[in-house]
Amino acid sequence: MSAFPFEIKARDGAARTGVLKTPRGDIRTPAFMPVGTAGTVKALTVEQVKDAGADIILGNTYHLMLRPGAERVARLGGLHKFMRWNGPILTDSGGFQVMSLSKIAKVTEESVTFQSHIDGSRHILSPERSIEIQADLLGSDIVMQLDECVAWPAEEARARQAMQLSARWGARSKAAFGARQAQNLFGIQQGSTTRALRRESADRLIETGFDGYAIGGLAVGEGHEAMTEVLDYAPAMLPDDRPRYLMGVGKPIDIVEAVARGVDMFDCVLPTRSGRHGQAWTRAGPVNLKNARFAEDDAPLDADIAVSNTYSKAYLHHLVKSDELLSQIILSWHNIALFQSLMAELRTAIAEGRLDAYRKAFKAAQAED
């Protein structure tokens, strides 16, 4: 029995809406988690993140263990106190960044040894050390197992090797996590875009037993169509009564399609990264505010987004073109709020049994800037 009750309140096809109850507050699902890479959602205060509608944020184990250091965060009271966020926090295992950012990474059965991208210092990350950092030092509410995520495209033999190592690391992560009552541990399904590998991964995760289940190894270059093909079957392989989390996704259209296939939780750096580079997200797709056509556009980006509807596109265009820091703040805030508004609309559409109509209208409204 998981320490965090998960109540599914309504279903519409494969989609569901519900609540994951944690000691630090309820997480309404489907949920989007803003990414707080180094103890901050970039360009925003925690108050702004809350005002945008977020129930939960994500912290990055790799970045925090390197700077300021997980032990230091623990001495200062844990990640919640350190960054003044009193809601739930999910931390990733650190494995993805080890593979993608470190100067040198060597994977063995025991652990992964890597050099910091910051100063070249040598570190070892094992399943047990990842759990210690996340659960004991950072004090996250939802802890992720250590896994190996391979780049795409991956030959089936390489994908199988990584998936099976991830399954063994998942069992070790579960043993290190123990029987905690105030935190949850999520396992991660791997297997690239091969159905049989995804099935084997899911079976091994279920045998180990986790509080929630993530779908990993997607949004790594395979494209929207290939990703949705995997999502046609991967979520249903995971337990129906526990949260399903699609890691690192993504664009609004990706989220809508994943929700329709039974996914409950998402995270991505896209809203804040786009905001820092002059791009705003709307229900009709991305808008590049560097574009000269906005220079005298007095309309707001979205009249329904309260955090930004007092600013005209002309003003935001001026801020972006002038390299003003305020543009990064407003656009990041707007984008986070837009994603949270999207999640609220999806929850309502599922509850009212009209997700298919919402999905079709959403897809029809998409336009490239």
Secondary structure, 3 states (H helix, E strand, C coil): CCCCCEEEEEEECCEEEEEEEECCEEEEECEEEEEECCCCCCCCCHHHHHHCCCCCEEECHHHHHHCCCHHHHHHCCCHHHHHCCCCCEEECCCHHHHHHHCCCEEECCCCEEEECCCCCCEEEECHHHHHHHHHHHHCCCEEECCCCCCCCCCCHHHHHHHHHHHHHHHHHHHHHHCCCCCCEEEEEECCCCCHHHHHHHHHHHHHHCCCEEEECCCCCCCCHHHHHHHHCCCHHHCCCCCCEEECCCCCHHHHHHHHHCCCCEEEECHHHHHHHCCEEEECCEEEECCCHHHCCCCCECCCCCCCCCCCEHHHHHHHHHCCCHHHHHHHHHHHHHHHHHHHHHHHHHHHCCCHHHHHHHHHHHCCCC
